[in-house]
Amino acid sequence: MSSLSKLALDLLAKGPHKYEKTSRRVRSIFDNTWIFDTTQATHVWEHPYYPQFYIPAQAIKPGLMSKNDAVDPEGSAFLATLQGPRRSTDRVLVFEKGVLAGLVRFEFSAMETWFEEDQPIYQHPKDPYKRIEILPSSRKITVKVNDLTVAESTLNMFLFETMLRTRFYMPKTAVNWEYTSESDTTTFCPYKGKAEYYNLNVNGKEIKDAIWWYRYPTIESAPIAGMVCFYNEKVDVFIDGVKEEK
């Protein structure tokens, strides 16, 4: 059984964790083609952590989507294919019965770009019940690896994100760069944007992707542009001399 079929059966049997309509304008591009443009999308929490956008079937540009096999004998949901001018994806679910009837789920990563109003979305839709707050702090942040200080700053930005641990951003000038090397890793966050990484190299030991930063963060996270953050879980972080738990 495919992962999409299993997801559909779980949602049909148990229902989503939560769902609610949103008035946000939601659009997406696949294979250089606008697939839908709607203000009638639904936030669907398939699990407690963050939602996905489910799109009304009537909002999808005609002729681009075709239904395949049903996931159950009752025909409550179907696998489907989205066909662009040059390529296709079968990471699509169409619901025809139950609380999600009339909605289509496109795999977020299968689409080229998603937009909330005119803002691109990264990784997954933002949870409307979570927020980011970034505050300047002059508390002294010291970062150590095996008792060796690799960064220290009193010109910091503390990033508070709902249900997640606080992250401490500091200027690049606070880092002892002789202990670092560039990483090829990049990740995306819907609240902050595209992150780039550095490794730490201390006493012959490499700590992969121990530092990240946002060259061009989203508007809401603009205060951390160009600043670096160390993974609390990979290094020893002290705030005013008090060691943080990993």
Secondary structure, 3 states (H helix, E strand, C coil): CCHHHHHHHHHHHHCCCEEEECCCCEEEEECCEEEEEECCCEEEECCCCCCEEEEEHHHECCCCEEEEEECCCCCCEEEEEEECCCCEEEEEEEECCCCCCCEEEECHHHCCEEEECCEEECCCCCCCCCCEEEEEECCCEEEEECCEEEEEECCEEEEEECCCCCEEEECHHHECHHHEEEEEEEEEECCCEEEEEEEEEECCEEEEEEEEEECCCCHHHHHHECCEEECCCCCEEEECCEECCC
